[in-house]
Amino acid sequence: MLMEKRFQEILRILEEQGTVSVQDLTESLDASEATIRRDLSQLAQMGKLKKIYGGAASLETGYQTREIRVEERQELYVEEKKQIAKYAASLIEPGDFVYVDAGSSTEYLVEYIEERDASYVTNSMSHALKLAGRGMKVSILGGNVKGTTEAVVGADAMETLRRYHFTRGFWGADGIRKKEGCTTPEMEEAAVKRLSMKQTRECYVLCDGSKFGKIAQVTFAELADVTVITAGLKDKKYKKYENIVEVEDI
């Protein structure tokens, strides 16, 4: 296949999928790995795509490659997060056994939770302290604490989660796309998210509109398996999904 034709095919695939691996391109274009890597480098130099580890990403794809500290997250899209949090908190009912994931979106949720006739479990030290300080019944997972996100992760956290069966739970995400689902940059946090969701009857992902179309390294849930609560959603193709709930100020 001629180089120009390969370029066209690579860009077409990225337009459809958002990201693609070198291995997939070698198979679909019947070209060597060296040729594909050279093509990607040239297209990146031309400003047509972004090179990522093991492949390439569309310029329209916000590929999240680093963990953002809690302090940074708290300053982003504050009004949208408050709208999402208010709505999410209203879903908690008396007698619920609720899991609350670490993160800035769920931190706003914690501030709006009013249901006292419910029990809460979290992997966030700050969430646990806030809930306990307001007289809520709350437990925190044991394990290793991550400095960047203040999340508890590791084998001890996973072992504890396997004993729990939650009625509903709330999680944050760094990116959401149709194909890749809900993603986060870090493997250990993804494992905790994935297992806690497995142990939960109703799963809600709290995600402001800026996260749609973005991808982080690790998928922890398929889009079809969760209900996404969002605000400020500008990407029209996601508005048709019945499991994506867009809220306004309440």
Number of C-alpha atoms within 10 A of each C-alpha: 8 6 11 10 10 18 16 11 15 22 20 13 16 19 15 11 16 24 22 20 15 18 15 13 20 16 11 11 14 12 14 14 15 11 14 24 19 12 17 24 17 14 18 16 12 9 10 16 23 20 20 14 10 10 17 24 26 22 17 13 20 19 22 17 15 12 14 13 14 17 11 9 15 15 10 14 15 15 14 21 25 23 22 30 26 20 21 24 19 13 11 20 16 10 12 18 20 23 28 24 27 25 25 25 27 26 22 21 25 20 16 16 19 16 16 17 13 16 17 22 22 24 29 24 16 17 28 22 15 15 21 14 11 12 10 19 15 20 18 20 21 18 17 15 15 14 10 11 18 18 24 25 23 17 14 13 19 21 14 14 22 12 9 14 16 22 17 21 25 29 23 23 29 26 28 27 19 14 15 22 22 31 25 25 21 15 14 18 21 21 18 22 24 15 17 27 26 16 19 19 12 16 22 22 25 25 29 28 21 20 19 23 20 21 28 21 19 20 24 21 23 15 21 14 14 19 18 26 23 26 22 18 20 11 11 7 9 18 13 9 12 10 16 20 19 18 18 13 11 8
